[in-house]
Amino acid sequence: MNEATQTAANEKASPPTRTHAARAYAAASPSAALTAATIQRREPGPEDVWIEILYCGVCHSDLHQVRNEWVAAMPTVYPCVPGHEIVGRVQRVGSAVTKFKPGDLAAVGCMVDSDRVCPECRAGLEQYCPSVTLTYNFPDKHLGGVTYGGYSESIVVDQRFVLRVPANLPPAGAAPLLCAGITTYSPMRHWGIGKDKKVGIAGLGGLGHMGVKFAHALGAHVVVFSTSPGKKEDARRLGADAVVITRDADEMRKHAGSFDFILDTISADHDLNAYLTLLRRDGNLTLVGAPEKPLAVSAFSLIPGRRHLSGSQIGGIRETQEMLDFCGQHNLVCDVEVIPIQKINEAYERLLRSDVKYRFSIDMASLR
């Protein structure tokens, strides 16, 4: 069989996936502004859920991806439609869908598929699956090309990767929970944060403000570390019991050897050793911020107290649903500034200046 005959046979055996057009905002190159575009979404298959997107949070990784700043690890394919903090209303479901029905409030986070058979998937840790499919800029097995994210009017996702949103949570504030929320919740659950624990939150931004809310709701004694004295009042409003200005060496020394856990949300260059020495014996410092350059770690910051330095990456589907349910029980959402999609480029510039408290949430009605 020659190549042309084989191709024809394959096409006959696997008919092309039916698609429909959807409005979106996309970047055409690293230097281009995000502008209105039309993309193709697949028609729902038996296991699929078609969601009309109501709100989509703006994550700093959206900006990195759009500007191809992770070219070494995750080069951007253009056009790029970002967005992995999605809340919307179910419009249609496939014939085999049992978890959702039209009208349900649903969410999609950073993943839309995985291989489902590897040890990580079987453990409910799909985020570590070697074949995970991220919500945007990842190979799309259905349509070819890459996946397109939530800066769009709709999205179609397998029901296994769609989440339920508690009815009492406002959708605009709930959307960023799908990244900022689970990124901070997951390591706290993994390291057993609760009552009688002293927890530090390094950095008070999109991630840090949710870290404070979760640690407080879990019953911990919460201390915020910040370089800005102006953030003291807000940190306390969010649930902090104390605030330490890191430039004050005396204040830092007062807390030496006293923390069970520190969540480091800082994405800029900073001194890890200053935080490691604040840990008690067997204490843990978990990185969820991602500085561009490697951070230096002294062996003597770890060895004397058998201290731990670790990292964490979002959470699995089961844990993300647990996080959303926890937020529903405690009435927790992100502090957001709601914007129309037409202001997304301005929002990116403000994000670079840390000029938002604490997350942008795009009202996708503005696209329609």
C-alpha positions as CSV (number, residue, x, y, z in Angstrom):
1,M,0.0,0.0,0.0
2,N,1.5,3.3,-1.0
3,E,1.5,6.4,1.2
4,A,-1.4,8.1,-0.4
5,T,-3.6,5.0,-0.2
6,Q,-2.6,4.5,3.5
7,T,-3.5,8.1,4.3
8,A,-6.9,7.7,2.6
9,A,-7.6,4.5,4.5
10,N,-6.7,6.2,7.8
11,E,-9.0,9.1,7.0
12,K,-11.8,6.7,6.2
13,A,-11.2,4.8,9.5
14,S,-11.0,7.9,11.6
15,P,-13.3,10.7,10.2
16,P,-12.3,14.2,11.0
17,T,-13.6,15.6,14.3
18,R,-16.5,18.0,13.7
19,T,-15.9,21.5,14.9
20,H,-17.6,24.8,15.5
21,A,-16.3,28.4,15.6
22,A,-15.8,30.3,18.8
23,R,-14.8,33.9,19.5
24,A,-11.6,34.4,21.5
25,Y,-8.6,36.7,22.2
26,A,-5.3,35.5,20.9
27,A,-1.7,36.6,20.5
28,A,-0.1,36.1,17.1
29,S,3.6,36.5,18.2
30,P,5.7,37.2,21.3
31,S,5.5,40.9,20.7
32,A,1.9,41.2,19.5
33,A,-1.0,42.4,21.6
34,L,-3.9,40.0,22.3
35,T,-6.6,40.8,19.8
36,A,-10.0,39.3,18.8
37,A,-9.8,36.0,16.9
38,T,-11.9,33.1,15.8
39,I,-10.8,29.6,16.9
40,Q,-12.2,26.1,16.3
41,R,-13.6,24.0,19.1
42,R,-14.6,20.4,18.7
43,E,-18.2,19.3,18.8
44,P,-18.9,17.4,22.1
45,G,-18.1,13.7,22.0
46,P,-19.9,11.2,24.3
47,E,-17.7,12.1,27.3
48,D,-17.5,15.8,26.7
49,V,-19.0,18.9,28.4
50,W,-19.6,22.1,26.4
51,I,-19.2,25.1,28.7
52,E,-20.1,28.7,28.0
53,I,-17.3,30.6,29.8
54,L,-18.5,33.3,32.2
55,Y,-15.2,34.4,33.8
56,C,-11.5,33.5,33.3
57,G,-8.8,34.5,35.7
58,V,-5.5,36.0,34.5
59,C,-2.5,34.1,35.7
60,H,1.1,35.4,35.5
61,S,1.9,32.3,33.5
62,D,-0.5,33.5,30.8
63,L,1.8,36.5,30.4
64,H,4.9,34.3,30.3
65,Q,3.4,32.0,27.8
66,V,2.0,34.8,25.5
67,R,5.5,36.4,25.4
68,N,7.3,33.1,24.9
69,E,9.4,33.7,28.0
70,W,9.5,29.9,28.8
71,V,10.9,29.1,25.4
72,A,13.5,26.6,26.8
73,A,11.0,24.5,28.7
74,M,7.6,25.3,27.0
75,P,7.9,27.2,23.7
76,T,4.8,29.0,22.6
77,V,2.9,28.0,19.5
78,Y,1.0,30.8,17.9
79,P,-1.7,31.9,17.7
80,C,-1.9,31.5,21.5
81,V,-5.2,31.7,23.4
82,P,-4.3,31.7,27.2
83,G,-6.4,31.1,30.2
84,H,-6.6,28.2,32.7
85,E,-8.8,29.6,35.4
86,I,-12.2,29.0,33.9
87,V,-15.8,29.1,35.4
88,G,-18.8,28.8,33.2
89,R,-22.3,27.4,32.6
90,V,-22.8,23.9,31.0
91,Q,-24.6,24.3,27.7
92,R,-24.5,20.7,26.3
93,V,-23.2,17.3,27.4
94,G,-22.3,14.1,25.5
95,S,-24.4,11.0,25.6
96,A,-22.2,9.3,28.2
97,V,-21.8,12.2,30.6
98,T,-23.1,11.5,34.0
99,K,-21.5,14.2,36.2
100,F,-23.0,17.3,34.6
101,K,-26.1,18.6,33.0
102,P,-27.0,21.8,31.1
103,G,-27.3,24.7,33.5
104,D,-24.7,23.5,36.0
105,L,-22.0,25.9,37.1
106,A,-18.7,24.2,36.2
107,A,-15.0,24.9,36.1
108,V,-11.8,24.0,34.2
109,G,-8.3,24.4,35.5
110,C,-4.8,23.9,34.2
111,M,-5.4,20.4,32.7
112,V,-7.9,19.0,30.2
113,D,-6.6,15.5,29.9
114,S,-3.9,12.9,30.9
115,D,-3.1,9.3,30.0
116,R,-5.2,8.1,33.0
117,V,-3.2,4.9,33.4
118,C,0.2,6.0,34.8
119,P,1.0,5.7,38.5
120,E,0.5,9.4,38.9
121,C,-3.0,9.3,37.4
122,R,-4.0,6.2,39.4
123,A,-2.9,8.1,42.5
124,G,-5.1,11.1,41.6
125,L,-2.0,13.2,40.8
126,E,-2.8,14.0,37.1
127,Q,-0.7,17.1,37.3
128,Y,2.4,15.0,37.4
129,C,1.4,12.7,34.5
130,P,4.1,12.5,31.9
131,S,1.4,12.8,29.2
132,V,-0.7,15.5,30.8
133,T,-2.5,17.9,28.4
134,L,-2.6,21.4,29.6
135,T,-5.5,23.7,28.9
136,Y,-3.6,25.8,26.4
137,N,-0.5,25.6,24.2
138,F,-0.3,21.8,24.4
139,P,-0.8,19.3,21.6
140,D,-4.5,18.8,20.9
141,K,-5.1,15.1,20.2
142,H,-8.6,15.9,18.9
143,L,-8.0,18.7,16.4
144,G,-4.3,18.7,15.9
145,G,-2.3,21.9,16.6
146,V,-2.4,23.0,20.2
147,T,-5.1,23.5,22.8
148,Y,-6.8,26.9,23.3
149,G,-7.6,28.3,26.7
150,G,-10.2,30.3,28.5
151,Y,-9.9,33.7,26.8
152,S,-12.8,32.5,24.7
153,E,-16.5,32.3,24.8
154,S,-16.7,28.5,25.2
155,I,-14.6,25.4,25.8
156,V,-15.2,21.6,25.3
157,V,-13.6,19.3,27.9
158,D,-13.9,15.7,28.9
159,Q,-16.1,15.3,32.0
160,R,-13.2,13.8,34.0
161,F,-11.4,17.2,33.9
162,V,-14.5,19.4,34.6
163,L,-15.2,20.5,38.2
164,R,-18.3,21.5,40.1
165,V,-18.4,25.0,41.6
166,P,-20.4,25.5,44.8
167,A,-23.4,27.6,44.2
168,N,-22.6,30.0,47.0
169,L,-19.3,31.2,45.4
170,P,-19.4,34.2,43.1
171,P,-18.1,33.0,39.7
172,A,-15.8,36.0,39.2
173,G,-13.9,35.3,42.4
174,A,-14.1,31.5,42.0
175,A,-12.4,31.5,38.6
176,P,-8.8,32.1,39.9
177,L,-9.2,29.3,42.4
178,L,-8.5,27.0,39.5
179,C,-4.9,27.9,39.6
180,A,-4.1,30.4,42.4
181,G,-6.3,28.5,44.8
182,I,-5.2,24.9,44.1
183,T,-1.5,25.9,43.9
184,T,-1.6,27.1,47.5
185,Y,-4.1,24.6,48.9
186,S,-2.4,21.5,47.7
187,P,1.0,21.9,49.5
188,M,-0.8,22.8,52.7
189,R,-2.9,19.7,52.6
190,H,0.2,17.6,51.7
191,W,2.2,18.9,54.6
192,G,-0.7,18.6,57.1
193,I,-1.3,22.2,57.9
194,G,-4.0,22.7,60.6
195,K,-4.4,23.8,64.2
196,D,-1.2,24.3,66.3
197,K,0.9,24.9,63.2
198,K,2.8,28.1,62.6
199,V,2.7,28.9,58.9
200,G,4.5,31.6,57.0
201,I,3.4,33.1,53.7
202,A,6.2,34.7,51.7
203,G,4.8,37.3,49.3
204,L,1.3,38.8,49.2
205,G,0.2,38.6,45.6
206,G,-2.2,36.5,43.6
207,L,-0.9,33.3,45.2
208,G,0.1,34.7,48.6
209,H,-3.3,36.2,49.4
210,M,-5.0,32.8,48.9
211,G,-2.2,31.2,50.9
212,V,-3.2,33.4,53.8
213,K,-6.9,32.7,53.4
214,F,-6.3,28.9,53.3
215,A,-3.9,28.8,56.2
216,H,-6.2,30.8,58.4
217,A,-9.3,28.7,57.5
218,L,-7.3,25.5,58.3
219,G,-6.7,26.9,61.8
220,A,-3.0,27.7,61.6
221,H,-1.2,30.7,63.1
222,V,-0.4,32.8,60.0
223,V,2.5,35.1,59.5
224,V,3.0,37.1,56.3
225,F,6.4,38.0,55.0
226,S,6.6,41.1,52.8
227,T,9.0,43.8,51.7
228,S,6.2,46.4,51.8
229,P,5.0,47.9,55.1
230,G,2.0,49.1,53.2
231,K,0.7,45.6,53.0
232,K,0.3,45.1,56.8
233,E,-3.3,46.1,57.0
234,D,-4.4,44.1,54.0
235,A,-2.5,41.0,55.3
236,R,-4.4,41.2,58.6
237,R,-7.7,41.7,56.7
238,L,-7.0,38.5,54.8
239,G,-6.4,36.5,58.0
240,A,-2.8,37.0,59.0
241,D,-2.0,37.0,62.7
242,A,1.2,38.9,62.2
243,V,3.2,40.6,59.4
244,V,7.0,40.6,59.2
245,I,8.8,43.2,57.0
246,T,11.7,41.1,55.6
247,R,14.1,44.1,55.5
248,D,13.9,44.3,59.3
249,A,16.7,41.9,60.4
250,D,15.6,42.1,64.0
251,E,12.1,41.1,63.2
252,M,13.3,38.2,61.1
253,R,15.6,37.0,63.9
254,K,12.7,36.9,66.4
255,H,11.1,34.2,64.4
256,A,14.2,32.0,63.9
257,G,13.6,28.3,64.2
258,S,9.8,28.6,64.9
259,F,7.9,27.8,61.7
260,D,6.4,24.4,60.8
261,F,5.8,25.4,57.2
262,I,6.5,28.4,54.9
263,L,4.8,28.8,51.5
264,D,7.1,30.7,49.2
265,T,5.0,32.4,46.5
266,I,7.7,34.9,45.4
267,S,8.6,34.9,41.7
268,A,11.4,37.4,41.9
269,D,15.0,36.7,42.9
270,H,15.3,36.4,46.8
271,D,17.3,34.8,49.6
272,L,15.9,31.4,50.4
273,N,18.3,30.9,53.3
274,A,16.7,33.8,55.1
275,Y,13.5,31.8,55.2
276,L,15.0,28.3,55.7
277,T,16.6,29.4,59.0
278,L,13.1,30.4,60.2
279,L,12.0,26.7,60.1
280,R,11.9,24.5,63.2
281,R,13.3,21.0,63.2
282,D,11.7,19.1,60.3
283,G,10.0,22.2,59.1
284,N,9.2,22.6,55.4
285,L,9.6,25.4,52.9
286,T,7.6,24.8,49.7
287,L,8.2,26.8,46.5
288,V,5.2,27.7,44.4
289,G,6.6,30.9,43.0
290,A,9.0,30.4,40.0
291,P,11.9,32.8,39.9
292,E,13.5,33.1,36.5
293,K,17.1,32.4,37.8
294,P,18.3,29.6,40.1
295,L,18.2,30.4,43.8
296,A,21.3,29.6,46.0
297,V,20.8,27.3,49.0
298,S,23.3,26.8,51.7
299,A,23.7,23.3,53.0
300,F,23.9,24.8,56.6
301,S,20.4,26.2,56.1
302,L,19.1,22.7,55.8
303,I,21.3,20.3,57.7
304,P,21.2,21.6,61.3
305,G,17.4,21.3,61.7
306,R,16.7,18.4,59.2
307,R,14.8,21.0,57.3
308,H,13.0,20.3,54.0
309,L,12.9,22.3,50.8
310,S,10.3,21.3,48.3
311,G,8.2,22.4,45.4
312,S,4.6,21.9,44.4
313,Q,2.6,22.1,41.2
314,I,-1.2,22.7,41.3
315,G,-3.2,19.6,42.3
316,G,-5.0,16.6,40.9
317,I,-8.6,16.7,39.8
318,R,-9.8,15.0,43.0
319,E,-7.9,17.5,45.2
320,T,-9.0,20.5,43.1
321,Q,-12.6,19.5,43.7
322,E,-11.8,19.1,47.4
323,M,-10.4,22.6,47.4
324,L,-13.5,24.1,45.7
325,D,-15.8,22.3,48.2
326,F,-13.6,23.7,51.1
327,C,-14.0,27.2,49.6
328,G,-17.7,26.7,49.5
329,Q,-17.8,25.6,53.1
330,H,-15.7,28.6,54.2
331,N,-16.9,31.2,51.7
332,L,-13.5,31.7,50.3
333,V,-12.8,33.2,46.9
334,C,-10.0,35.2,45.4
335,D,-10.0,39.0,45.7
336,V,-10.5,40.1,42.1
337,E,-10.7,43.1,39.8
338,V,-13.2,42.3,37.1
339,I,-12.2,43.6,33.6
340,P,-13.6,43.3,30.1
341,I,-11.5,41.3,27.6
342,Q,-10.7,44.5,25.7
343,K,-8.5,45.6,28.7
344,I,-6.4,42.4,28.8
345,N,-3.3,44.0,27.3
346,E,-3.5,46.8,29.9
347,A,-4.0,44.2,32.6
348,Y,-0.7,42.5,31.5
349,E,1.2,45.7,31.9
350,R,-0.3,46.3,35.3
351,L,0.5,42.7,36.3
352,L,4.1,43.4,35.6
353,R,3.9,46.3,38.0
354,S,2.0,44.2,40.7
355,D,-0.8,46.7,40.2
356,V,-3.7,44.5,41.1
357,K,-5.3,43.3,44.3
358,Y,-5.0,40.4,43.8
359,R,-6.1,38.8,40.6
360,F,-7.8,40.0,37.4
361,S,-10.9,38.1,36.4
362,I,-12.2,38.6,32.8
363,D,-15.9,39.0,32.3
364,M,-16.3,37.0,29.1
365,A,-19.7,38.5,28.4
366,S,-17.6,41.4,27.1
367,L,-16.4,39.1,24.3
368,R,-19.9,38.2,23.3
